[in-house]
Every structure is written in structure tokens, then in C-alpha cells.
């Protein structure tokens, strides 16, 4: 399995996606700094405390990597079926289930690690800037950091599985655009912030969507032998 995963990483040049994720983080960080100055423009305080900062970073990171996961699903799975290049892989003396499982595991790990790494990086950079510019009132406590660490880890894990949901829609007609659009809908549902609240805060929703995503991934692996690729 590890060899198959390494093959996928090499074949699709994953470092390119890592660089794209780094660029996305630069834009997110710049946008957060810009948002921090809005009180000077219209009197609205967006980052009223560090809880809001963590929440905003979490939302941006999850939204970014759920869409990245959809792109990877399109490249690693959907496009291969659409162009019939998957037939070359299926000619190897390796079970089809293992090939598809390796692809999905790569996507899950990339999403999970990407969300966590982005949150840690963005939070650290923002708090360093805050020590000099005093953008957020209040004090950052270790208790708050530990509480948020648990919440963020859970959200990252849930996001890595719910990111598989677009696979169901994309595989229906082997459509890359459908895969992307469905991921955007998931982002709008789970990452939209309305007055500091989003649906992801209702714990049953990320758990339920993660279970749905895991089930879709499992069924894709289990039924791969039944798919006609001719």
C-alpha cells in the first residue's frame, strides 16, 4: 500500500499542490491582517478575541483544503476514469481495491495534514504579528490554546473524510467540474460564517458528513470491480 501511495505522489507531482497550498496560506494570512484593520474603516470589530481568530483560521483552512481535496479527487480518480488511463493501472497484478484505496488515502492524509499545518502556521504568524501590533484585545492563555487544539484536530479529521463526498457526484459521469462544484457546496454549508456561527459548530453535522464521506470512499473501493471502464 505504501508503495502505491508513493507512486501516486510521484505520478501526480504532489509538491506542486504543496506549493499551491503555501501560496493559498499567504493570501489567507494577508486577508486576515486586512480584516484586522476594518475597525479603523467602519468601526466593526471582527477579531474581538482569540476565540474568533482561531475560528476564522479554522474556517479558512478547512474551506481551502476541502476544495484542494476535490481537485485531487478529480486528478487522481475522476480524470483517470474519464480518459481510460486507469485501465493501465488495472493491468498490473494488483487488486483494483488497493489501487483506489491508495489514491483515497493520499487525499485523506493530504487534507488532514494540510488543514492542521495551515492552522498552526497561520495562527502562529498571526499571534506573532499581534504581539507587535496589538490587533486583538485580551490575552492568549494556554487553556484556550489546548481547548482549540482539540477542536481544530477534530475539525481537520472530519474535513479530511467529508472531502470525499464529491467523489460520489464526480463518479456519476466522470465529471471534474461536478466534483469541484460539489466541494464548493460543502464548503458553503460547513464553512459559511454567520455572526460568528457556522453549521460545523453543531457537532453532529461534521460527524455525520465525515461518516457519509467515509462511506462513499468505502463503497468506491468495494464496488470498483463492478465498474465498466471500457
Buried (B, 14 or more C-beta within 10 A) or exposed (E): EEEBBEBBBEEBEBEEBBEEBEEBBEEBBEEBBEBBEEBEEEEEEBBBBBBBBBBBBBBBBBBBBBBBBBBBBBBBBBBBBBEEEBEEBBEEEBEBBBBBBBBBBBBBEBBBBBBBBBBBBBBEBBBEBBEEEEBBEEEBEEEBEEEBBEBBBBBBBBBBBBBBBBBBBBBEEBBBEBBBBBBBEBBEBBBEBEEEEBBBBEEEBBBEBBEBBBBBBEEBBEEBEEEEBE
